[in-house]
Amino acid sequence: MRPSVFVLHGLLLLLVAGCRTVPSHAPVPARAMESLTRYAESREVFLRRLSGVEPQVRAALPRGPVVVPISLHANTPVIQALGPGRQPLRMMLDTGAARLVMGARSAAKARVPTVKAGEVQATMIGVVGTEPGLVGMLGPLTIGTWQVPSWPCFVRTFESHGQGASYPENILGFDLAARWCSFLTVDYRSRQSVFGFGLGYRPRGPRISQAPFHLRDGVAFITLESGGVSWEAVVDTGSFNGIEIDEAIAKKLGVQDQGQVVKGLVLMAVGGAVTSDQARLRSIMLPSLKLLGARYPRARVDISPGIPRVGSGFLRDYRVTFDFQQRKLWLEW
C-alpha cells in the first residue's frame, strides 16, 4: 500500500465574528486514540477487506434516486447518515473533499478498523496546512435508503477546540458519489440532496445554466473568467464562502493590492485555524465574472488561502447538480 494523500480543498468554516482567541488545533486525547487503535489491523488484512469493497457496493446499489434532507451549517450542507449499528452519523456533504473523512471519536464509536500507523503513511492536505491521519474502513454506511456495505475512509487524528469550534467532524467527500452515482444534486433551496443511480439527470428550471467540469485530485473543477483572464476553481460545498481566488489569480487580474483585510473572523480548516487578518482575507469587486454559462456584473470575490473555489456562499441560491454521465454542472433556480 502506497502512502495515502487525502485532499480537502475546502472545509473552510466561518466561526465567530469578534472571536478574540483562535481555536486550538491539537492531536486528539490519548484516551480517544486508545479507543480507536483498539481496532487497528495489519496492512495485509486491510488490503483483503479493500479487495471486496467494489463488488459489495455494486451489488447493493439502489435502483432509483435516493433523497436525503440537508441542513445548513455556516452555509455548508450537512446530512444525517447512519453508521454501524445504525448509530447516527452527522456528516458534512463536502464536494471539495476528495475522500470520506471521520473524526477519531466517531470512528472509535463506530469501531472502524484502521491500518496500523507504522504500516501506512496518510496525510490530509487542507487549506491552511496538513495533518497526519489513519486509513480506515467504514461499514456499513446508510445514506437515506442507500446502504453502502463498506467504504475506505481517512480518520483524523487532530481536532480543534475553542469558542465557536463546532462543526460536523465527519465528512461525506466526493469519492463515493463520483464513483457510483449518475448524478449528485445539492438543492440548497429545498434543503435536500439527491443521489442519482442509473438514469441521467434532466434539469427542470425554469432558469438553467451549465458548464462542463473535469475531475482533478478527486474533485470537480470548472473554468471562471474575468477581464480576459481565466482560471480553474473547485466546486466546493464544504466552503462557507462564495467565489474565492488565491493571490496568484489576484495578481493576474491586477487586484492584488485591492480590498481591505477582513478582521474579527476566524477561519478553520484541516491543518489548523487562523484569523481572517492573519490569512489576509479581503473582498474585492470584479466588474464582471463569467462562470457556468452566465455572466455576473460587479461580482464580489474574496482573496483567501488555498486554491480558487466556488463555495456554498455562492451555491446556496441554487439547485446544484453534478452530472457524472455528461460531466456537466447544472445550476437551476
N, C-alpha and C positions, 0 to 999 in steps of 0.2 A: 504494500500500500504506500503510495507516494505521500509526501507532505500535503496536507489539505489547506487550501486558502478559500475562505468564505468572504464574499464582498457584500457589504451593506452600504450602498451609496447614500441612503437616507438615514432613517431613524434619528432625524434631527428635530427635536421637540422644543417648543416654546414652554418655558417654565413659568416663573412668577415675575411680573413686572415689579421693579423696585426691590427684588431679592438682593440682600446685601452679601450673602455668602454663596459661594459656588458649592454645589453638592460634592461630597467626597466620592472618589472612584477608587475602589479597592477590591482585593480578592474577597470572595465570599467567605464567611466564617468557617473555621476548621470543622465544626460540627456538621455543617451542611455538606462540606466536601467529603467528610467521612461517610455520610449517608449516601452520597452519590456514588462514590468509588466502591461501595459495597457490592455494586452490581457490575463492576468492571470485568472485562473478559479479554482474552488474547486477540491479537490481530487475526489469527487463523480462524478462530470461532466467528469473529465478526464478518470476515470475508465469506464464510459459508452462509451466514444469515443474508448478506448482501446479494449473493448469487440467486436467492429465491425471491427477492423483492419484486422484480418486474413481472414475472408470471403471476404472482399472487395478486398484485394490484390490477393487472389486466383482467383477470378472471372476475374481479369484484366491481368493475366499472358500472356505474348506473346506466340505465337505458335512455334516460332523458335528463333535462336540465335540473340542477339542484339549487334551490333558492334558500339563501341564508340571510337573516336580518343582520344589519350592521348598526353600530352606534358610533358616534364621532368623539374622539378624544384628542383635544388640541388639533382639530381639523382632520385627524387621521382615522381611517376606518378600523373598527375593532369587531371581531366576531366572537361568538361563544361556541367553541367546539367541545368535544368530549375526548378525554384521553383513556388510557387503560382503566378498566373497571368502571367506565362511564363517569369518570371524575371530570367536573367542569374544568375547561382549559380555555382561559381568555387569551385571545391571540390578535395581535395587530396584523391586518391584511396589508402587507408591505411589498409592493411590486418593485421597490428599489433594493430589496434583499434577494440575493441570489439563491439562498437556501433557507430551509425551515430552521428556526433557532429556538432553543428552550433555555430558560433560566435554570441555574443549578438547583434551586429549591423545587421548582416544578418537576424537573427531570428526576430528582431523587424521590419525590412523592409518587411519580408515575413508574418508578423502578425501571428507568430507561437504562439498558445496558450500554456501556461506553467502552471504547478501546483503551486499554491501559496506557497511561500517559507516556510511559517510556517507549512505547512501540509505534507511535504515530505522532507527528507534529501537526498541529492545527492552529491556524491563525485567522482571526476575523479582522478584516480591514474596514474601518469606519470612516466617518467624516473628519474626526479630529484625532485619530490615532488608530492603533492596533491593539488587539487583545489575544492572548493565548487561550485556547479552549480545548474541548474534548469532542471527539466524533462519537455519535451515539445512534441508536435505532429506536424510534418511537413507533409503538403499535399496540393495539390498533388506535387509529385516529379517526374520529367521526366528525364529519363536516356536514351538517344538515342530515340528509339521508344517504350521504356518501360515506361508506366505511372503507378507509384505507387500511389494509391489513398491517402494513409496516412501511416506514419510510425513513431514510437516513436523515440525521439532523446534526446541527452543531449545538453543543451545550456550553453556555457561557460559564466562565469561572470568575468573572468580575461582576460587580454591581455598583450602583450609585445610591447614595443616601443623602438626605438633606431636605430642606424646605422645597416643596413642590416636586420632588423627585418621585412621582407616582405615575407609572405608565405600565402597560402590559409587558411583562418580561418575556413573553413568548411571541414569536413572530412566524406567521404563515408566509413564507417567502414565495418567490415567483416560480420556483422549480417544479412544484407539484402540478400547478395549473398548466404551465408551458409544456410539460411532458405529456399530460393525459387529457387535457380539455380541448375541445374545438374552439371555445371562446371563454373569456372571463369578463364579466360585467361588474363594475362597481358603480352602483346607482346612488349617488350622494343625495339626490333629491327625494327619492322614495325610501332611502335608508335600507337598501338591500343589495346583496351581491348574488350573482348568478354564475354557477359553474356549468358550462355547456358541454354536452357529450354528443358525439355523432354528427348531428346536423350543424351546418354552418350558421353564422349569425346574419340576421336580417334587421337592419336598422329600421326604426319606425317613427322617427322625427317628432314633431313636424319640422324642426330645423336640425340639419345634419352637417357636420364637417368631418373630414377624414384625411389621413395621410399614412403612407407606409411606415412600418417600423422594422428594425432589424435587431437581432439578439447579439449582445456582446457581453462577455463576463456573466452570462446567465440572466441578463435583464434587457428590457426593451428601450431602444434609443430612437428618437425622432430628430428631424432637422428643423432648426429655427433660423430665421433670417431677419436682419435689420440693417438698413443703410448699406446694402451690398455686401455685408458680412454674414456668413452662415456658419453655424456650429451645431454640434450634436448635443443632445441632452437626454438624460434618462428620465423616463416617466415613472415618478416615484410617489406612490400613495403614502409612503411612510414618512414623507417630509411635511411638516406643518405649513411650510411656506409656499409661495406661489412660483413665479419664474425666478430662477437663480442662475447667475453666471459666476465664473471664477475671475480672478484677477487677470489672467491671460486674455480671456474674451473681452473683458472691460477695456484692456489696452487696445485691442484690435478695433473696438468700437469708438475709441477716443474718449472714454468716460471714466478712465481710471482715477482721475482727480476730482470727480464729481460726487455729490451726496455727502450728507453729514453722517458721522458714525452714530448708530443707534446705541443708546445707553439704557441701563436698567433692566435688561433682559438676560436670561441665562439660556444657553443652548446646550443640549445634552445629546450625545451620540456614543456609539461604540468607540471606546478608546478614551473617554473622559467627558468632561464638561468645561465649558468656557463661557465667560461673559460676552455679551454682544460687542462691547468695545474692544475686548481682547481679540476677538475674531475679526474686527474691523467690518462688522456687518453694516452696510449702508444701502439706502434706497435711492434709485435714480429713476428718471422718466425718459424712455426712448420715444422719439417722435412717432415711430411706427414699428410694429413687431408682427412678423408673419409666422404662424405655426398652424399645423393641422388644417391647411387649406383655407384659413381665414386670416384676415389682417386686422390687427388691433391698434387703433391710433392712441397715442400718448399712453403707452404701456408702462406700468410700474414694474421694475426689475430690481432684484436685490443682488448685491455683490457679496458673496459669502464663501465660507470654506468649502472644500470639496469640489467635485466636478459639477458642471451645469446640470440643473434638474428642473423638471416641471412637476411641482408638488401639489398636494391636496388643497393648498390655499387657492390655487387656480382651478383645479379639477372639481371642487365642491359644488360648482354651479351646473354640473353636467351629469349625464349618464355616460360613463366611460367604458368602452369595450375594447379589449384586446382580442382581435380576431386572428387566431393562430393558423387557420386554414389559408386565409388570404394575406396574412402578415400586414394587417391594417389596424390602425387605431381609430375608433369611431368616437365622436362627441355628439351627443343628442341633447336637445333642450326644448 
